[in-house]
C-alpha cells in the first residue's frame, strides 16, 4: 500500500492551511467592511443632525437679521454657541454671501473664507458632506440664511471632525467582535471537518504522492504486454493501456466513452460490461483470439467499476488446432493399427485352420479397400498434408458409422506451406463438426468437394444432418467463447477459428442459404 513520506505535509494538511488562509482573508475583509460601515453610519447619523442644527440656526431671527451687520461676530455668538450645544458639533459658523466667516464658535475663523468643498450653499441650497479643511477632514451640514424678503443673506456651517480610526473601530468593536468570532469559529470548524474528510478519502497522501502514483500508474499500464481496460459502473472507459488499444482495435480517444460506442462486436461488448467476475473467457473477435479476465473493483465495499485484462492467444490457438489435427491423425493411425491387428489375427486363424484360400481372399479384400480409399484421395487431393488428413478422417468416420465421400470433381492441387497449414486446420474442424452433426443417423454421410481457380481455393463440406438454423448462422461463428479453461484445447471455438483463419487470408466461410448443412470456404492464394 502506498504511504506518504515522513515529514511531508499531506494533501489534507495543505487543504487545511489553505482553508485557514481563506478564513483569515475573509475575516480581514469583514473587518474592513465593518470599519467602512461604521464610517458610513457616522456620516449618515451625524450628517443628519449637523444639517438639522444648521437649518435651526439659519432660521433663528437674530441670525437672519444680523448676518450682514458689522458686529455680527458679537451679536450672533450666543445663537452659534447654542447650536453647538444642542447638536454636539465641534464648530458652528455663519458666513456672508461671499462665503466669508462673520461669526463662529472658533473666533480664529472670523474673517477667513470658509472651506465649502462641493457645497452649493452660496446658491441657496442645503448640503451635507465631508470637507477637508486646514485643520482636518470634517463632516459638515450647510443651510442657507434667508432674510425677511426671502433673499439669500448668508449660510450656516455646522462641522464635526471625523473620529479617529481607533475610535471608529472601538465603536464597531462589539458587533465586529461578534461577527469575527462567529465567522472564525465556523470557518475553522468547517476547515477542520473538510480536512478530515479529505484526509480519509486521500489516505493521507500529499500532492507529490499523487503525482508519483499517477506516473507509476502510467508506467505500469503502458509497459505490461497484457491489455488492461478499466470501466466505471456505467460502462464508460476510465483506463486503457496501449496493449488493450491494439488488441481491441481502439484509439486514444476511447477514454470517457461508453463500451457500446466503441464499435466492438456485440458479444465482446457484452462480456466487457458484464458485472460478474469471470476467469479465462475465450473470445474470438476480428482476427484475434483473446483470453479475458474480469474483476469487479471496489473501495471500502463500494463498487467503482471493473477491470478487464486480456491476452492475445491467436497464435497459440492456431498451433493447438494444428496439434489437434496431428493428434487426430495419430488417433486414426492407432485405430487402424488396432483394426490391422484384428485382421492379422483373423488371417492367422484361417491359416491355422488350413484355409489358405480364405486367408488369401481376405487379404486381397483388405488391401483392395485400403488401396481404393487411398487411390480415391490421391486422385482428388494432391497436397500431401491435406490427403493425409482426409485418410485419417475417413478412418474416424468409419468408426463413427459415417461415410466420408469425396465429390467426383473434387480437386485440391499442391498448396503453399502456409495455405496448406490453414487448410488442414479449417478442413479438420469442418469435417469433425460434420461427423458430429450426423453421427447416429441412418445412412449418415459427409461429402467433401473442392475446386481451385486462378484466385482462390474453394472448399465445401456438407453432411446429412439437419443443418444450422437460419437464426444461428452468424452466431455459430461469433460465439467462440466458453468459461471452461479447456477451451484452448479446441472446444468451443472451432468454427470461430475457421472464420478467423479465412478472414486473415482475405477469404470467407459461409453457410449455403438453400442447403443449411453445407459450409463453403474461400481461401485466396495470396494472403491479404
N, C-alpha and C positions, 0 to 999 in steps of 0.2 A: 504494500500500500504506500502511496506517495505521502510524504510528510514534509512540513515546512522546515526550512533551515533554521537552526537556533540563532536567536538574536535578530532575526529579520521580522519586521512588522507584518502581521497578516493583513489580508485584504479587509477583514472586519475591523482591525485596528486602524488602518488607514481611513476606512469609511467613517469610523467614529471621530477621528481627528478632523476630517473634512466637515462632518456634520456640526461638530462643536465650533469650528471656524465660521460656518454659515450662521449658526445661532448667535455667535458673538457679533458678526456683522449685522444681523437683523436687530440685535439689541442696540447697537450703536445707531442704526438708522431710526429705531423707535425713539431713542434719546434725543436725536437731532430734531425729529418731527415734534416730539413733545416740547422741546425748547422753543421751536418756532410757533407751536400752538400757544404756548404761554405768552410769547410776544404779541401774537395776533389778539389774544384775549385782552391783554393790557391796552392795545391800541383801540379795540372796539369799546371796552368798558370805559376807560378813562377819556377816550376821544369824545364820546357822547357827553360825559359830564363836563369836560372842558368847554365844549361848544355851548352847552346849556348855560354854563356860568358866563361865557362871553355874551350870549344873547340877553341874559338877565342884566348884565352890566350895561349893555348897549341901550337898554330900554329905561334905565334909571333917568329920571328927569334932569338931574343936575349934569349928568354926562351929556345929554342931548343939548342942554342949554349952554354949557360952558366949555365944550370940546374945542372951540375955536378961540377962547379967551387967552390973553397973555399970561394970566395967572392960573392956568389950568392945572399945573402940577400941584399946587397947594389946594385948590378948590375941589379937585377930583380925588385926592388922596384917600379920604375916608371911604368913598364908594369903592375904590380899587382894592383897598385892604379888606373890605367886607366880602368882596367877590372871592378873594384868595382864601379867606377863612371858610366861606361856605363850600367851595369846590375842593379845597385841599391842594390847589395848584402851587407851583413854585413862584411863578411870576405872572402878574396881570398888568397889561399896559394898554394905554389909549393913544392912538395915532391920529394925525390930521389927514386931510385929503391927500397929501403928498407922501404919506407913509412915515412921517417924522413923529417920533415919540414925544407926546406932550405931557403924559403922566404915567407913572409906573411905580410898582411896589419896590422896584430896584432903582433908586434915584440916579444911578450912574447911567442908566439908559436914556434919560430925558435929554432930548436934543439930538439923539442919534437916529439914523434911518433903520427902521425895523427890517429884519430878515423875514420876508414873506414866502420864500420858496415858490411853489406853484400856485399859491393862493391868488384868487381874483377878487379879494375883498374890497380893494380900492375901486372895483367896478360895481360894488354894491351887492356882492354875493357872499354868503356864508361858506365856510370851508373848515374841514378837519383833516389833519395830516401831520407828517413829520417834516421838520425843518432843521437844517444844520446851521447853527449859529457859531459865533466866535468862541462860545463857551462849551457847547456840547450839542449833541443831537437831541432835539426836544420834540415832544408831542404837543401840538397846539390846536386850539379851536379859535376860529375867527368869526366875528359877527360885525356887520356894518352898523354905523350910527347914523340915524336919520333925524333931522330937525323937525320942528312942528309942521313945516310945509312939505315934509317928505323928501327933502333934498339931502343927498349924501353929504355928511358933515365930517365923517371920520370912521374909525374902526376900533374894535376892542380885540386885543390879543391875550388869550389865557394859555400859559405854557406850563408844561411839566417835563422835567428831564427824564429820559428813559432810565429805568433801573439797570443796575449792572448785571452782567451775565450770571454772577453768583446769586444775586437777589432773585432773578427770574428762575434760575434753577431751584432755588430754595422754595419759591412759591409753588413750583410744579413738583417738588420732591415727593409729597405724599402719593399723588396719583402715579407719578413716574416710577417710584419705588415699587408700587403695587404691580403696575404693568410689566416692568422689567423683571420683577421677581417671579411672577406667574409665567411670563414668556420664557425666562431662563430655565425654570423648573421643568416646564413641559418640553422645551427643546432638548434639554439634557436627558430627560427620561425617554423621550422618543428616540433620540440618537442612540442611547444605550440599548433600547429594545431592538432597534433596527440592526445595530452591530451584532447583537446576539443571534438574530435570525440569519444574518449574512454569514457569520462565523460557522453556524451549524450547517448551512447549505453549502458552503465552500470548503468544508472540512478543515478550516483554519489555514488555508493556503493564501499566499500573497500573490501579487500581480506577476512577479517574476516566475513564481512557481507555475502559474497558469500558462505563461509564455513557454516555459520549458516543457510542460505537459503537452501543449499544442505542437511544439517542434518534435518531441519524441513520437507523438501520435502520427504525425505526418511521415516521419522517417520510417516507423514500423509498418504503416499501412502500405507505403509505396515500395518497400524493399522485399516484402514476402511474395512468393510466387503464387500463393493461393489467392483467389479472388475473395474480397470481403465487401459485403453490402449491408449497410445499416438502414433500418426503416423505423419510422415513428409509428405510434398506434394507428394513425390514419393511412398508413401505407405510402408515405412520402419518403423519398430517398434523403437520408441525413448524412450518409457517409459512404464513400465508394473509393476503392483504390484502382490503380492502373490495371492490375490483373483482371479485376471484375469488369472494367470497361471493355477490355479486349475480349474476354470470354463471352460477354453478353452483346457485344457489338454496339456499345453505347458511346456517348461522347461526354466531354467535361460539363456540358450544360444540364446534366441529369440531376444535379443536386436540387432539392426542393420540389421536384416533380413527383407526381403520383406514379406508382408502378404501372397502372393502367394506361398512362400517357407515354410510356417509353417505347411503344411499338414492339413489345416482346410477344412471343407466341402465347395464346391464351392459357394453355396448360402450364407453361413456365411461370407466367404472371401469377396464376392461382397458387402455385407452390410457394412463391416468394412471400405472398401476403397471408398465407395460412397461419393462424395464430398458434397452432400446436407445435411443440418441439418435434423434430424428426432427425433421423440419422441415416446417412448413406443413401439418400434418394438419388436414383439414376434417372436422368432426363436427357432425351435427345432433342437438341434444338439447333436449327440451321445445319451446319456441317460439323457440329461438335457433340460429344457425349460428355455430359457433366455429372459429377457426383456432388450433391448438395447436403449440407448440414445446417439445420435451422434451430436457433435457440432464442427463447424469449429473454429480453433484457429487463431488469428491474433494479430499482434503488429504493431501499427502505420499504420493501414489499409493495412498491408501486410500479406498475408496468410502464416502461418508457419506450417500448417498441420491440424489435427483434433484430438479430444479427444472423446473416446467412453467409456461410463460407462455401466456396466452390472450387473444385479441382477439375482439370481437363484430363479425361480418361479416353479420349478419342483413339489415340494410337494403341493404348493398352487393350481396349475392347476389340479393335481390329485384329491385333495379334492373337487375342484369346479366341476370336472367332475362327481365325485360320488354324490355330491349335486344335479347336474343336473339330474342324474339318479333318485334320490329320488323325485325331482320336477316333473320329467316326470311321475313317478308312481302316484304322487299326482294329476297331471292333469288328468291322466287316471281315477282315482277314482272319481274325480269331474265330469268327463264326464259320468261315469257310474251312479253317483248319479242323474245327470240330466236325463239320459235315464230311470232310475228306476222311477223317479218322473212322467215322461210322461206315463210310463206303468201303474203305480198305478192310474193315472187319468183315463186311459182307462178302467182299471178294475172297478174303482168306477162308471164310466158312465154306464158300462154294467150292474152292479148290480142295479143302479137306474132305468135302463130300464127293469128291471126284466128279465135279460138274464143270469141266473146263469150258464147255461151250457157253453155259450160262454166265460164267465169270467173264468170258471174252465179250459177250453181248452187253453185259452191264458196264464194262469199261468203255466199250465203244459209245454207249448211250451217254455216259457221264462226260466223256471227252467231247462228244458232239454238242451237248448242251452248253458246256463252258465255251467251246470254240465258237458256237453260234452267237452267244452273248457278246463275247469279246470282239468277234468279227463285226457284229452289228454296231457296237460302239465305235470300233475303229473306222468303219465305213463312213460314219457321220461326224465323228469328232476327231480332228487331227491334233488338237492341243493335248499333250501328254497328261498334264495335271488335271484337266477337265475330264479326260477319258478315265483316268484312274478313279476320280471321284464318282463318276457315274457307275462304274463297275462295282465299287463298294456300295453305293446306294441301292444298286439292283439286289445285292445280297440282303441288305437291310429290309428292302421292300418285300422280298420273298419271305423273310421271317415274320413280317407283319401281315402277310396274306394279301399284299398289294402288288399289282402288276405294274412295273415301271417300263413304259414303252417309249421308243424314240420315233418321232414322226419320219415318214419315208423321205421327205425332202429336207430333213434337218441337216445343217452343215455348219460346223464350227472349225474355222481354219486355225493354223498355229497362231498363238497370241503373244504379244509382248509380255515380258515377265510381270510388269505392274498390272496390266489388264488381266493377265491370267490369274494372279492372286486375288484380285477383286471379283473375278468371275466365279472362281471356286467358292468364295465366301458367300456371294449372292445366291448362286445356284444351290449350294448346300442348304442354306436357310429355306429357300423356296421349296425344295424337294422335301425337306423334313416337315415343313408345315403341311404340304400336300398329303404326305403319307399319314400324318396325324389326323387330317381332316376327313379322310375316307377309310381309316382303319376300322375293321369290323363290319364293313358293308359288303353286301353281295356284289361280286364282280367289281371289287374295288380296283381302281385304275388311276395311275398318274401318267400323264402324257407330256413329253418334252419336245419342244420344237425350237430351232434356232436357225437364223439366216444372217448372212453378212453382206453388206453392200460397201460402197466406197466411203461412206461416212461413219457407219456405226455397226455394232453387233446387236441384233435384236433376239431376245430370248423369251420364250413363252412356256409357262408351266401351268398345267391345268389338271385338276383332279375331279373325281366323280362324286365329290361331296356336294353339300347344299350351296356352297359359295358364301361370300361375305354379304351381309345385308346392306342395303343401299345406305342406310343412315350411319353405318360404321366404316364406310370405305375410306374415309380420311382418318378416322380415329385409330384404326389398326396401325397406321404409320406413325402417328404422333404420340400415342400413349406408351412411349418407350420408357416407362419408369416403374419402379417397384420398391417397396420398403424392405425387401429381402436382400441381405448383403450378397447372396449367391447370384444375384442378377448379373454380376460382372462375368460370371462363367458362361453366360449366353442366354439365360432365361429372361423373358420379358422384353427384350429389345431386338429380337431377330428382324422383324420387318422394318423397325425404325432404323436399324443399322443398314439394311438393304437400301432404303431411301437415302441415307446419309452417303453411302458409297456411290450410289448413282449420281446424286447431285454434285458430289465432289468432282466427278469426272465430266460434269456438264450434261448428264443423261437424266433418265427419269424411270420411275416404276409406277405403273397404274394397274387398276382392275378394269377389265373389259365391261362396258355398260351392258351388253347383251348376255355375256357369259360371266356371271359373278364369281366363278371359281377359277378364272383364268387371270394370271398375273403376267403382265408384259413389261419387260425390262429393255431399255435402250441405253447402250454403252458406246459413246463415241470413241473412235480410235485414238484421238488426241484428247488428253485430259485438259479441261479448261482451267 
